[in-house]
Amino acid sequence: MDVQRLRILRELADRGSVTAVAQALRFTPSAISQQLKALAEEVGVPLTEPAGRGLRLTAAGLALVAEAEHVLAALARAEAAVQALRTTPHGVVRMAMFPSGARMMLAGLLRRVAGTGIDLQVRDLDMTPPEVPVLAADHDLVVAHRDEHADPLASGRHRVVPLVREPLDVVLPPGHPLGRHRRLRLDQLAGEPWISVNVGWPVDDVLRSLTTRTGTRPRVVQRINDFAVTEELVAAGVGVALLPRWSTDDRGGRRFLRRPLAGVRAARLVEVVMRESVAERPAVRTVVDALHATIAETTGEEKP
């Protein structure tokens, strides 16, 4: 089977449409369709079927995609073996990273990678867990986060490397009466105005999961995705919020108060996701090792 056609089939599985595949691979949609048709003829069974105005993979198509990832990963390992003969890893590594994660680790990461021969190109992107596989189609590495109670990414075609469990703390405006407590229970916060993120984003998932488990429903007055803005609002007394421990700037407690939750576990899991076919590249492995080292330096947490 033609390797390029297998790549096209994988891209269709990840991107969902012929148009999106064509844009990503810089072909015309008709050329992509012809390659998919040729692969189906080569295999001898239909690999796609109509779905509305587009296409979806058949059971045979899904099975072939799973095997295609093994083939592409094997080719990547062969390339990695050749690259390993070089004195140092080199090349471009494209990374997507959620913004507060970038705030926590990007400067340290870039410092560690500098001078290695690796051209690390980073984009900070808001992302929900369902978007991560699509981002992994466009980037070598995706640094993502999810509620620790949410299901992990279920894909045999992606490698997920845990980086750190980052606790979420309650942040309170300066002088807030609850600041006299060392830890806070959710029932103590029942009447407070909350600043959360958009529905479906990981920290809101945590807040909603805590609601389910405790029966305490928060009153959300603002939904802001940029944690830096949330910090400003809390400092101004607009409300309280759940913010990640190591990527929040409380300026030593002078800007606002930070207290851990009592009686419940609330955290986000920070992970790096990549396709199996890029995971063995020496440059990619070097960047992942640098991520672990940066996290350890920032948080004092050992590698998971």
Disulfide bonds with the S-S distance in Angstrom:
none
